């Protein structure tokens, strides 16, 4: 699994681990699989999830979107990391 070039540049190579983007740029950032954690910010989730930009993403069309509650991905201790790894593996290998 390789990050899209824009993610590699803006989030990985920059060292930030994240990138702020507009909804219109989402198709450039979205990979073949999308993992979603908790929602923050002023906008309602429906602004993203109930629109044509979201619906036309390949990951959405192929049912490759995985949601977690976010709480389990806050910590980086060994037990939390093991649970995070299990969630990712289980998500990618279900079917």
Buried (B, 14 or more C-beta within 10 A) or exposed (E): EEBBEBBEEBBEEEEEEEBEBEEEEBEEBBBEBBBEEEEEEEEEEEEBBEEEBBEEBEBBEEEBBBEBEEEEBEEEEEEBEEBBEEBBEEBEEEE
